[in-house]
């Protein structure tokens, strides 16, 4: 399914029951895992996701647990994505904090976060680098900053006048 949004067209995928993908137009790994035989269809899960997204972009704070989600990936990646789902709207964490929680390396966590197949709903945009730098986002840092602003997370300018955007974690 395709849905218009304030951050661009969204493409949604499902196995018929659960949401398996949500990508922002132009995002890295867009539609990863979709076969050439993928068809557009009207499914209840797409209607539920459209409602969730409408509420999110209207400033509400819906929870990922409100939707049936089934992201495809290794057990390690799924463990990272489950932790992402627990980051409350308007709050941030770092790759290092996730790595410590899982007893894993920050680079491995970064790879899993970057390959999150259900953007927005599984909130990988709430993960920042050490020191609060808004590093990496498959849909681009401008989209990440827009999503964080929508959630009320305001950046600070770094000390020493470098002009870098940082977030308090």
CNS distance restraints for C-alpha pairs under 8 A (distance, minus, plus):
assign (resid   1 and name CA) (resid  11 and name CA) 5.81 0.50 0.50
assign (resid   1 and name CA) (resid  12 and name CA) 5.09 0.50 0.50
assign (resid   1 and name CA) (resid  13 and name CA) 6.65 0.50 0.50
assign (resid   1 and name CA) (resid  40 and name CA) 5.48 0.50 0.50
assign (resid   1 and name CA) (resid  41 and name CA) 6.44 0.50 0.50
assign (resid   1 and name CA) (resid  42 and name CA) 7.32 0.50 0.50
assign (resid   1 and name CA) (resid  46 and name CA) 6.86 0.50 0.50
assign (resid   2 and name CA) (resid   9 and name CA) 6.71 0.50 0.50
assign (resid   2 and name CA) (resid  10 and name CA) 5.54 0.50 0.50
assign (resid   2 and name CA) (resid  11 and name CA) 4.63 0.50 0.50
assign (resid   2 and name CA) (resid  12 and name CA) 6.19 0.50 0.50
assign (resid   3 and name CA) (resid   9 and name CA) 5.71 0.50 0.50
assign (resid   3 and name CA) (resid  10 and name CA) 5.07 0.50 0.50
assign (resid   3 and name CA) (resid  11 and name CA) 6.57 0.50 0.50
assign (resid   3 and name CA) (resid  12 and name CA) 7.89 0.50 0.50
assign (resid   3 and name CA) (resid  50 and name CA) 7.23 0.50 0.50
assign (resid   4 and name CA) (resid   8 and name CA) 6.16 0.50 0.50
assign (resid   4 and name CA) (resid   9 and name CA) 4.54 0.50 0.50
assign (resid   4 and name CA) (resid  10 and name CA) 6.15 0.50 0.50
assign (resid   5 and name CA) (resid   9 and name CA) 5.79 0.50 0.50
assign (resid   5 and name CA) (resid  10 and name CA) 6.79 0.50 0.50
assign (resid   5 and name CA) (resid  57 and name CA) 7.88 0.50 0.50
assign (resid   6 and name CA) (resid  57 and name CA) 7.43 0.50 0.50
assign (resid   7 and name CA) (resid  24 and name CA) 7.36 0.50 0.50
assign (resid   7 and name CA) (resid 143 and name CA) 6.55 0.50 0.50
assign (resid   7 and name CA) (resid 146 and name CA) 7.99 0.50 0.50
assign (resid   8 and name CA) (resid  24 and name CA) 6.33 0.50 0.50
assign (resid   8 and name CA) (resid  25 and name CA) 5.92 0.50 0.50
assign (resid   9 and name CA) (resid  24 and name CA) 6.06 0.50 0.50
assign (resid   9 and name CA) (resid  25 and name CA) 5.36 0.50 0.50
assign (resid  10 and name CA) (resid  22 and name CA) 6.57 0.50 0.50
assign (resid  10 and name CA) (resid  23 and name CA) 5.57 0.50 0.50
assign (resid  10 and name CA) (resid  24 and name CA) 4.73 0.50 0.50
assign (resid  10 and name CA) (resid  25 and name CA) 6.06 0.50 0.50
assign (resid  11 and name CA) (resid  21 and name CA) 7.68 0.50 0.50
assign (resid  11 and name CA) (resid  22 and name CA) 5.52 0.50 0.50
assign (resid  11 and name CA) (resid  23 and name CA) 5.23 0.50 0.50
assign (resid  11 and name CA) (resid  24 and name CA) 6.58 0.50 0.50
assign (resid  11 and name CA) (resid  25 and name CA) 7.40 0.50 0.50
assign (resid  11 and name CA) (resid  31 and name CA) 7.54 0.50 0.50
assign (resid  12 and name CA) (resid  19 and name CA) 7.30 0.50 0.50
assign (resid  12 and name CA) (resid  20 and name CA) 7.69 0.50 0.50
assign (resid  12 and name CA) (resid  21 and name CA) 5.40 0.50 0.50
assign (resid  12 and name CA) (resid  22 and name CA) 4.44 0.50 0.50
assign (resid  12 and name CA) (resid  23 and name CA) 6.65 0.50 0.50
assign (resid  12 and name CA) (resid  46 and name CA) 7.25 0.50 0.50
assign (resid  13 and name CA) (resid  19 and name CA) 5.95 0.50 0.50
assign (resid  13 and name CA) (resid  20 and name CA) 5.38 0.50 0.50
assign (resid  13 and name CA) (resid  21 and name CA) 4.65 0.50 0.50
assign (resid  13 and name CA) (resid  22 and name CA) 6.40 0.50 0.50
assign (resid  13 and name CA) (resid  34 and name CA) 7.70 0.50 0.50
assign (resid  14 and name CA) (resid  18 and name CA) 5.55 0.50 0.50
assign (resid  14 and name CA) (resid  19 and name CA) 4.46 0.50 0.50
assign (resid  14 and name CA) (resid  20 and name CA) 4.86 0.50 0.50
assign (resid  14 and name CA) (resid  21 and name CA) 6.68 0.50 0.50
assign (resid  14 and name CA) (resid  45 and name CA) 7.54 0.50 0.50
assign (resid  14 and name CA) (resid  46 and name CA) 7.89 0.50 0.50
assign (resid  15 and name CA) (resid  19 and name CA) 6.86 0.50 0.50
assign (resid  15 and name CA) (resid  20 and name CA) 6.53 0.50 0.50
assign (resid  16 and name CA) (resid  43 and name CA) 6.95 0.50 0.50
assign (resid  16 and name CA) (resid  45 and name CA) 7.70 0.50 0.50
assign (resid  17 and name CA) (resid  45 and name CA) 6.49 0.50 0.50
assign (resid  17 and name CA) (resid  68 and name CA) 7.40 0.50 0.50
assign (resid  18 and name CA) (resid  45 and name CA) 6.27 0.50 0.50
assign (resid  18 and name CA) (resid  67 and name CA) 7.65 0.50 0.50
assign (resid  18 and name CA) (resid  68 and name CA) 4.73 0.50 0.50
assign (resid  18 and name CA) (resid  69 and name CA) 5.10 0.50 0.50
assign (resid  18 and name CA) (resid  70 and name CA) 5.76 0.50 0.50
assign (resid  19 and name CA) (resid  45 and name CA) 6.55 0.50 0.50
assign (resid  19 and name CA) (resid  46 and name CA) 7.61 0.50 0.50
assign (resid  19 and name CA) (resid  67 and name CA) 7.65 0.50 0.50
assign (resid  19 and name CA) (resid  68 and name CA) 6.16 0.50 0.50
assign (resid  19 and name CA) (resid  69 and name CA) 4.82 0.50 0.50
assign (resid  19 and name CA) (resid  70 and name CA) 5.86 0.50 0.50
assign (resid  19 and name CA) (resid  71 and name CA) 7.35 0.50 0.50
assign (resid  19 and name CA) (resid 118 and name CA) 7.84 0.50 0.50
assign (resid  20 and name CA) (resid  69 and name CA) 6.22 0.50 0.50
assign (resid  20 and name CA) (resid  70 and name CA) 4.99 0.50 0.50
assign (resid  20 and name CA) (resid  71 and name CA) 4.73 0.50 0.50
assign (resid  20 and name CA) (resid  72 and name CA) 6.73 0.50 0.50
assign (resid  20 and name CA) (resid 117 and name CA) 7.11 0.50 0.50
assign (resid  20 and name CA) (resid 118 and name CA) 6.76 0.50 0.50
assign (resid  21 and name CA) (resid  31 and name CA) 7.28 0.50 0.50
assign (resid  21 and name CA) (resid  71 and name CA) 6.61 0.50 0.50
assign (resid  21 and name CA) (resid 117 and name CA) 4.98 0.50 0.50
assign (resid  21 and name CA) (resid 118 and name CA) 4.64 0.50 0.50
assign (resid  21 and name CA) (resid 119 and name CA) 7.66 0.50 0.50
assign (resid  22 and name CA) (resid  31 and name CA) 7.89 0.50 0.50
assign (resid  22 and name CA) (resid 117 and name CA) 6.15 0.50 0.50
assign (resid  22 and name CA) (resid 118 and name CA) 4.38 0.50 0.50
assign (resid  22 and name CA) (resid 119 and name CA) 5.45 0.50 0.50
assign (resid  22 and name CA) (resid 120 and name CA) 7.69 0.50 0.50
assign (resid  23 and name CA) (resid  27 and name CA) 6.51 0.50 0.50
assign (resid  23 and name CA) (resid  30 and name CA) 5.67 0.50 0.50
assign (resid  23 and name CA) (resid  31 and name CA) 6.59 0.50 0.50
assign (resid  23 and name CA) (resid 117 and name CA) 6.95 0.50 0.50
assign (resid  23 and name CA) (resid 118 and name CA) 6.61 0.50 0.50
assign (resid  23 and name CA) (resid 119 and name CA) 5.88 0.50 0.50
assign (resid  24 and name CA) (resid  30 and name CA) 7.32 0.50 0.50
assign (resid  24 and name CA) (resid 119 and name CA) 7.41 0.50 0.50
assign (resid  24 and name CA) (resid 139 and name CA) 6.32 0.50 0.50
assign (resid  25 and name CA) (resid  30 and name CA) 7.33 0.50 0.50
assign (resid  25 and name CA) (resid 139 and name CA) 7.61 0.50 0.50
assign (resid  26 and name CA) (resid  30 and name CA) 6.94 0.50 0.50
assign (resid  26 and name CA) (resid 139 and name CA) 6.41 0.50 0.50
assign (resid  27 and name CA) (resid 138 and name CA) 5.25 0.50 0.50
assign (resid  27 and name CA) (resid 139 and name CA) 4.10 0.50 0.50
assign (resid  27 and name CA) (resid 140 and name CA) 7.26 0.50 0.50
assign (resid  28 and name CA) (resid 138 and name CA) 5.00 0.50 0.50
assign (resid  28 and name CA) (resid 139 and name CA) 6.41 0.50 0.50
assign (resid  29 and name CA) (resid 115 and name CA) 7.12 0.50 0.50
assign (resid  29 and name CA) (resid 138 and name CA) 7.66 0.50 0.50
assign (resid  32 and name CA) (resid 117 and name CA) 7.40 0.50 0.50
assign (resid  33 and name CA) (resid  72 and name CA) 7.95 0.50 0.50
assign (resid  34 and name CA) (resid  38 and name CA) 6.30 0.50 0.50
assign (resid  42 and name CA) (resid  46 and name CA) 6.85 0.50 0.50
assign (resid  42 and name CA) (resid  47 and name CA) 7.73 0.50 0.50
assign (resid  43 and name CA) (resid  47 and name CA) 6.63 0.50 0.50
assign (resid  44 and name CA) (resid  48 and name CA) 6.20 0.50 0.50
assign (resid  45 and name CA) (resid  49 and name CA) 6.03 0.50 0.50
assign (resid  45 and name CA) (resid  67 and name CA) 7.61 0.50 0.50
assign (resid  45 and name CA) (resid  68 and name CA) 7.51 0.50 0.50
assign (resid  46 and name CA) (resid  50 and name CA) 6.02 0.50 0.50
assign (resid  47 and name CA) (resid  51 and name CA) 6.23 0.50 0.50
assign (resid  48 and name CA) (resid  52 and name CA) 6.17 0.50 0.50
assign (resid  48 and name CA) (resid  67 and name CA) 7.11 0.50 0.50
assign (resid  49 and name CA) (resid  53 and name CA) 6.04 0.50 0.50
assign (resid  49 and name CA) (resid  67 and name CA) 7.01 0.50 0.50
assign (resid  50 and name CA) (resid  54 and name CA) 6.03 0.50 0.50
assign (resid  51 and name CA) (resid  55 and name CA) 6.26 0.50 0.50
assign (resid  52 and name CA) (resid  56 and name CA) 6.15 0.50 0.50
assign (resid  52 and name CA) (resid  62 and name CA) 6.48 0.50 0.50
assign (resid  53 and name CA) (resid  57 and name CA) 6.09 0.50 0.50
assign (resid  54 and name CA) (resid  58 and name CA) 6.12 0.50 0.50
assign (resid  55 and name CA) (resid  59 and name CA) 6.56 0.50 0.50
assign (resid  55 and name CA) (resid  60 and name CA) 5.33 0.50 0.50
assign (resid  55 and name CA) (resid  61 and name CA) 7.38 0.50 0.50
assign (resid  55 and name CA) (resid  62 and name CA) 6.99 0.50 0.50
assign (resid  56 and name CA) (resid  60 and name CA) 5.00 0.50 0.50
assign (resid  56 and name CA) (resid  61 and name CA) 5.81 0.50 0.50
assign (resid  56 and name CA) (resid  62 and name CA) 6.26 0.50 0.50
assign (resid  57 and name CA) (resid 150 and name CA) 7.47 0.50 0.50
assign (resid  59 and name CA) (resid 150 and name CA) 6.72 0.50 0.50
assign (resid  59 and name CA) (resid 151 and name CA) 7.09 0.50 0.50
assign (resid  61 and name CA) (resid  89 and name CA) 6.26 0.50 0.50
assign (resid  62 and name CA) (resid  66 and name CA) 7.27 0.50 0.50
assign (resid  63 and name CA) (resid 121 and name CA) 7.88 0.50 0.50
assign (resid  64 and name CA) (resid  85 and name CA) 6.09 0.50 0.50
assign (resid  64 and name CA) (resid 121 and name CA) 5.58 0.50 0.50
assign (resid  64 and name CA) (resid 122 and name CA) 6.44 0.50 0.50
assign (resid  65 and name CA) (resid  69 and name CA) 7.99 0.50 0.50
assign (resid  65 and name CA) (resid  85 and name CA) 7.86 0.50 0.50
assign (resid  71 and name CA) (resid  78 and name CA) 7.20 0.50 0.50
assign (resid  71 and name CA) (resid 116 and name CA) 7.87 0.50 0.50
assign (resid  71 and name CA) (resid 117 and name CA) 6.22 0.50 0.50
assign (resid  71 and name CA) (resid 118 and name CA) 6.77 0.50 0.50
assign (resid  72 and name CA) (resid  78 and name CA) 7.55 0.50 0.50
assign (resid  72 and name CA) (resid 117 and name CA) 7.52 0.50 0.50
assign (resid  73 and name CA) (resid  77 and name CA) 5.85 0.50 0.50
assign (resid  73 and name CA) (resid  78 and name CA) 6.13 0.50 0.50
assign (resid  74 and name CA) (resid  78 and name CA) 6.21 0.50 0.50
assign (resid  75 and name CA) (resid  79 and name CA) 6.13 0.50 0.50
assign (resid  76 and name CA) (resid  80 and name CA) 6.46 0.50 0.50
assign (resid  76 and name CA) (resid 112 and name CA) 7.86 0.50 0.50
assign (resid  77 and name CA) (resid  81 and name CA) 6.22 0.50 0.50
assign (resid  77 and name CA) (resid 109 and name CA) 7.80 0.50 0.50
assign (resid  77 and name CA) (resid 112 and name CA) 5.02 0.50 0.50
assign (resid  77 and name CA) (resid 113 and name CA) 7.74 0.50 0.50
assign (resid  78 and name CA) (resid  82 and name CA) 6.08 0.50 0.50
assign (resid  79 and name CA) (resid  83 and name CA) 6.53 0.50 0.50
assign (resid  80 and name CA) (resid  84 and name CA) 6.37 0.50 0.50
assign (resid  80 and name CA) (resid  98 and name CA) 7.35 0.50 0.50
assign (resid  80 and name CA) (resid 102 and name CA) 7.92 0.50 0.50
assign (resid  80 and name CA) (resid 109 and name CA) 6.78 0.50 0.50
assign (resid  80 and name CA) (resid 112 and name CA) 6.59 0.50 0.50
assign (resid  80 and name CA) (resid 113 and name CA) 7.05 0.50 0.50
assign (resid  81 and name CA) (resid  85 and name CA) 6.37 0.50 0.50
assign (resid  81 and name CA) (resid 112 and name CA) 7.61 0.50 0.50
assign (resid  81 and name CA) (resid 113 and name CA) 7.08 0.50 0.50
assign (resid  81 and name CA) (resid 116 and name CA) 6.88 0.50 0.50
assign (resid  81 and name CA) (resid 122 and name CA) 6.74 0.50 0.50
assign (resid  82 and name CA) (resid  86 and name CA) 6.92 0.50 0.50
assign (resid  83 and name CA) (resid  87 and name CA) 7.07 0.50 0.50
assign (resid  83 and name CA) (resid  98 and name CA) 7.41 0.50 0.50
assign (resid  84 and name CA) (resid 122 and name CA) 6.07 0.50 0.50
assign (resid  84 and name CA) (resid 123 and name CA) 5.85 0.50 0.50
assign (resid  84 and name CA) (resid 124 and name CA) 6.18 0.50 0.50
assign (resid  85 and name CA) (resid 121 and name CA) 7.73 0.50 0.50
assign (resid  85 and name CA) (resid 122 and name CA) 5.21 0.50 0.50
assign (resid  85 and name CA) (resid 123 and name CA) 6.27 0.50 0.50
assign (resid  87 and name CA) (resid  91 and name CA) 6.58 0.50 0.50
assign (resid  87 and name CA) (resid  92 and name CA) 6.94 0.50 0.50
assign (resid  87 and name CA) (resid  93 and name CA) 7.42 0.50 0.50
assign (resid  87 and name CA) (resid 123 and name CA) 7.33 0.50 0.50
assign (resid  87 and name CA) (resid 126 and name CA) 7.22 0.50 0.50
assign (resid  88 and name CA) (resid  92 and name CA) 7.92 0.50 0.50
assign (resid  89 and name CA) (resid 151 and name CA) 6.24 0.50 0.50
assign (resid  90 and name CA) (resid 126 and name CA) 7.88 0.50 0.50
assign (resid  90 and name CA) (resid 148 and name CA) 6.94 0.50 0.50
assign (resid  90 and name CA) (resid 151 and name CA) 4.80 0.50 0.50
assign (resid  90 and name CA) (resid 152 and name CA) 5.84 0.50 0.50
assign (resid  90 and name CA) (resid 153 and name CA) 5.61 0.50 0.50
assign (resid  91 and name CA) (resid 126 and name CA) 6.68 0.50 0.50
assign (resid  91 and name CA) (resid 153 and name CA) 7.22 0.50 0.50
assign (resid  91 and name CA) (resid 169 and name CA) 7.78 0.50 0.50
assign (resid  92 and name CA) (resid 126 and name CA) 4.83 0.50 0.50
assign (resid  92 and name CA) (resid 127 and name CA) 5.74 0.50 0.50
assign (resid  92 and name CA) (resid 128 and name CA) 6.95 0.50 0.50
assign (resid  92 and name CA) (resid 169 and name CA) 5.77 0.50 0.50
assign (resid  93 and name CA) (resid  97 and name CA) 6.54 0.50 0.50
assign (resid  93 and name CA) (resid  98 and name CA) 7.54 0.50 0.50
assign (resid  93 and name CA) (resid 126 and name CA) 6.45 0.50 0.50
assign (resid  93 and name CA) (resid 127 and name CA) 5.04 0.50 0.50
assign (resid  93 and name CA) (resid 128 and name CA) 6.26 0.50 0.50
assign (resid  93 and name CA) (resid 169 and name CA) 6.20 0.50 0.50
assign (resid  94 and name CA) (resid  98 and name CA) 6.54 0.50 0.50
assign (resid  94 and name CA) (resid 127 and name CA) 5.12 0.50 0.50
assign (resid  94 and name CA) (resid 128 and name CA) 4.86 0.50 0.50
assign (resid  94 and name CA) (resid 129 and name CA) 5.39 0.50 0.50
assign (resid  94 and name CA) (resid 130 and name CA) 6.13 0.50 0.50
assign (resid  94 and name CA) (resid 132 and name CA) 7.58 0.50 0.50
assign (resid  94 and name CA) (resid 169 and name CA) 7.60 0.50 0.50
assign (resid  95 and name CA) (resid  99 and name CA) 6.10 0.50 0.50
assign (resid  95 and name CA) (resid 106 and name CA) 5.61 0.50 0.50
assign (resid  95 and name CA) (resid 109 and name CA) 6.31 0.50 0.50
assign (resid  95 and name CA) (resid 110 and name CA) 6.30 0.50 0.50
assign (resid  95 and name CA) (resid 127 and name CA) 6.39 0.50 0.50
assign (resid  95 and name CA) (resid 128 and name CA) 6.62 0.50 0.50
assign (resid  95 and name CA) (resid 129 and name CA) 6.13 0.50 0.50
assign (resid  95 and name CA) (resid 130 and name CA) 7.38 0.50 0.50
assign (resid  96 and name CA) (resid 100 and name CA) 6.10 0.50 0.50
assign (resid  96 and name CA) (resid 105 and name CA) 7.79 0.50 0.50
assign (resid  96 and name CA) (resid 106 and name CA) 5.30 0.50 0.50
assign (resid  96 and name CA) (resid 129 and name CA) 7.74 0.50 0.50
assign (resid  96 and name CA) (resid 130 and name CA) 7.01 0.50 0.50
assign (resid  97 and name CA) (resid 101 and name CA) 6.22 0.50 0.50
assign (resid  98 and name CA) (resid 102 and name CA) 6.32 0.50 0.50
assign (resid  98 and name CA) (resid 106 and name CA) 7.66 0.50 0.50
assign (resid  98 and name CA) (resid 109 and name CA) 7.07 0.50 0.50
assign (resid  99 and name CA) (resid 103 and name CA) 5.74 0.50 0.50
assign (resid  99 and name CA) (resid 104 and name CA) 4.75 0.50 0.50
assign (resid  99 and name CA) (resid 105 and name CA) 5.48 0.50 0.50
assign (resid  99 and name CA) (resid 106 and name CA) 5.16 0.50 0.50
assign (resid  99 and name CA) (resid 109 and name CA) 6.03 0.50 0.50
assign (resid 100 and name CA) (resid 104 and name CA) 6.39 0.50 0.50
assign (resid 100 and name CA) (resid 105 and name CA) 7.83 0.50 0.50
assign (resid 104 and name CA) (resid 108 and name CA) 7.00 0.50 0.50
assign (resid 104 and name CA) (resid 109 and name CA) 7.17 0.50 0.50
assign (resid 105 and name CA) (resid 109 and name CA) 6.40 0.50 0.50
assign (resid 106 and name CA) (resid 110 and name CA) 6.02 0.50 0.50
assign (resid 107 and name CA) (resid 111 and name CA) 6.24 0.50 0.50
assign (resid 108 and name CA) (resid 112 and name CA) 6.36 0.50 0.50
assign (resid 109 and name CA) (resid 113 and name CA) 6.07 0.50 0.50
assign (resid 110 and name CA) (resid 114 and name CA) 5.99 0.50 0.50
assign (resid 111 and name CA) (resid 115 and name CA) 6.25 0.50 0.50
assign (resid 112 and name CA) (resid 116 and name CA) 6.34 0.50 0.50
assign (resid 113 and name CA) (resid 124 and name CA) 6.02 0.50 0.50
assign (resid 114 and name CA) (resid 124 and name CA) 7.73 0.50 0.50
assign (resid 114 and name CA) (resid 136 and name CA) 7.60 0.50 0.50
assign (resid 114 and name CA) (resid 137 and name CA) 6.69 0.50 0.50
assign (resid 114 and name CA) (resid 138 and name CA) 6.10 0.50 0.50
assign (resid 115 and name CA) (resid 138 and name CA) 7.88 0.50 0.50
assign (resid 116 and name CA) (resid 122 and name CA) 7.49 0.50 0.50
assign (resid 116 and name CA) (resid 124 and name CA) 7.12 0.50 0.50
assign (resid 118 and name CA) (resid 122 and name CA) 5.61 0.50 0.50
assign (resid 119 and name CA) (resid 123 and name CA) 6.34 0.50 0.50
assign (resid 119 and name CA) (resid 124 and name CA) 6.76 0.50 0.50
assign (resid 120 and name CA) (resid 124 and name CA) 7.10 0.50 0.50
assign (resid 120 and name CA) (resid 125 and name CA) 7.21 0.50 0.50
assign (resid 124 and name CA) (resid 137 and name CA) 7.82 0.50 0.50
assign (resid 125 and name CA) (resid 137 and name CA) 6.67 0.50 0.50
assign (resid 125 and name CA) (resid 144 and name CA) 5.50 0.50 0.50
assign (resid 125 and name CA) (resid 147 and name CA) 7.27 0.50 0.50
assign (resid 125 and name CA) (resid 148 and name CA) 7.26 0.50 0.50
assign (resid 126 and name CA) (resid 148 and name CA) 7.19 0.50 0.50
assign (resid 127 and name CA) (resid 134 and name CA) 7.66 0.50 0.50
assign (resid 128 and name CA) (resid 132 and name CA) 5.59 0.50 0.50
assign (resid 128 and name CA) (resid 133 and name CA) 5.72 0.50 0.50
assign (resid 128 and name CA) (resid 134 and name CA) 4.83 0.50 0.50
assign (resid 128 and name CA) (resid 135 and name CA) 5.80 0.50 0.50
assign (resid 128 and name CA) (resid 136 and name CA) 7.96 0.50 0.50
assign (resid 128 and name CA) (resid 167 and name CA) 7.91 0.50 0.50
assign (resid 129 and name CA) (resid 133 and name CA) 4.97 0.50 0.50
assign (resid 129 and name CA) (resid 134 and name CA) 6.12 0.50 0.50
assign (resid 129 and name CA) (resid 135 and name CA) 5.61 0.50 0.50
assign (resid 131 and name CA) (resid 166 and name CA) 7.34 0.50 0.50
assign (resid 131 and name CA) (resid 167 and name CA) 7.70 0.50 0.50
assign (resid 131 and name CA) (resid 168 and name CA) 7.77 0.50 0.50
assign (resid 131 and name CA) (resid 169 and name CA) 7.61 0.50 0.50
assign (resid 132 and name CA) (resid 166 and name CA) 4.93 0.50 0.50
assign (resid 132 and name CA) (resid 167 and name CA) 4.47 0.50 0.50
assign (resid 132 and name CA) (resid 168 and name CA) 5.79 0.50 0.50
assign (resid 132 and name CA) (resid 169 and name CA) 5.99 0.50 0.50
assign (resid 133 and name CA) (resid 165 and name CA) 6.60 0.50 0.50
assign (resid 133 and name CA) (resid 166 and name CA) 4.76 0.50 0.50
assign (resid 133 and name CA) (resid 167 and name CA) 6.41 0.50 0.50
assign (resid 134 and name CA) (resid 141 and name CA) 7.24 0.50 0.50
assign (resid 134 and name CA) (resid 144 and name CA) 7.91 0.50 0.50
assign (resid 134 and name CA) (resid 145 and name CA) 7.88 0.50 0.50
assign (resid 134 and name CA) (resid 165 and name CA) 7.29 0.50 0.50
assign (resid 134 and name CA) (resid 166 and name CA) 6.58 0.50 0.50
assign (resid 134 and name CA) (resid 167 and name CA) 7.31 0.50 0.50
assign (resid 135 and name CA) (resid 141 and name CA) 7.47 0.50 0.50
assign (resid 136 and name CA) (resid 140 and name CA) 7.20 0.50 0.50
assign (resid 136 and name CA) (resid 141 and name CA) 6.53 0.50 0.50
assign (resid 137 and name CA) (resid 141 and name CA) 5.70 0.50 0.50
assign (resid 137 and name CA) (resid 144 and name CA) 6.40 0.50 0.50
assign (resid 139 and name CA) (resid 143 and name CA) 6.29 0.50 0.50
assign (resid 139 and name CA) (resid 144 and name CA) 7.42 0.50 0.50
assign (resid 140 and name CA) (resid 144 and name CA) 6.51 0.50 0.50
assign (resid 141 and name CA) (resid 145 and name CA) 6.07 0.50 0.50
assign (resid 142 and name CA) (resid 146 and name CA) 6.21 0.50 0.50
assign (resid 143 and name CA) (resid 147 and name CA) 6.17 0.50 0.50
assign (resid 144 and name CA) (resid 148 and name CA) 6.21 0.50 0.50
assign (resid 145 and name CA) (resid 149 and name CA) 6.06 0.50 0.50
assign (resid 146 and name CA) (resid 150 and name CA) 6.18 0.50 0.50
assign (resid 147 and name CA) (resid 151 and name CA) 6.45 0.50 0.50
assign (resid 148 and name CA) (resid 152 and name CA) 6.37 0.50 0.50
assign (resid 148 and name CA) (resid 153 and name CA) 5.17 0.50 0.50
assign (resid 148 and name CA) (resid 154 and name CA) 7.38 0.50 0.50
assign (resid 149 and name CA) (resid 153 and name CA) 5.18 0.50 0.50
assign (resid 149 and name CA) (resid 154 and name CA) 6.06 0.50 0.50
assign (resid 153 and name CA) (resid 167 and name CA) 7.90 0.50 0.50
assign (resid 154 and name CA) (resid 167 and name CA) 7.11 0.50 0.50
assign (resid 155 and name CA) (resid 165 and name CA) 5.96 0.50 0.50
assign (resid 155 and name CA) (resid 166 and name CA) 5.48 0.50 0.50
assign (resid 155 and name CA) (resid 167 and name CA) 4.84 0.50 0.50
assign (resid 155 and name CA) (resid 168 and name CA) 7.52 0.50 0.50
assign (resid 156 and name CA) (resid 165 and name CA) 5.89 0.50 0.50
assign (resid 156 and name CA) (resid 166 and name CA) 5.28 0.50 0.50
assign (resid 156 and name CA) (resid 167 and name CA) 5.91 0.50 0.50
assign (resid 156 and name CA) (resid 168 and name CA) 7.63 0.50 0.50
assign (resid 157 and name CA) (resid 161 and name CA) 7.44 0.50 0.50
assign (resid 157 and name CA) (resid 162 and name CA) 7.78 0.50 0.50
assign (resid 157 and name CA) (resid 163 and name CA) 5.63 0.50 0.50
assign (resid 157 and name CA) (resid 164 and name CA) 5.76 0.50 0.50
assign (resid 157 and name CA) (resid 165 and name CA) 5.10 0.50 0.50
assign (resid 157 and name CA) (resid 166 and name CA) 6.07 0.50 0.50
assign (resid 158 and name CA) (resid 162 and name CA) 6.22 0.50 0.50
assign (resid 158 and name CA) (resid 163 and name CA) 6.05 0.50 0.50
assign (resid 158 and name CA) (resid 164 and name CA) 5.33 0.50 0.50
assign (resid 158 and name CA) (resid 165 and name CA) 6.15 0.50 0.50
assign (resid 158 and name CA) (resid 166 and name CA) 5.99 0.50 0.50
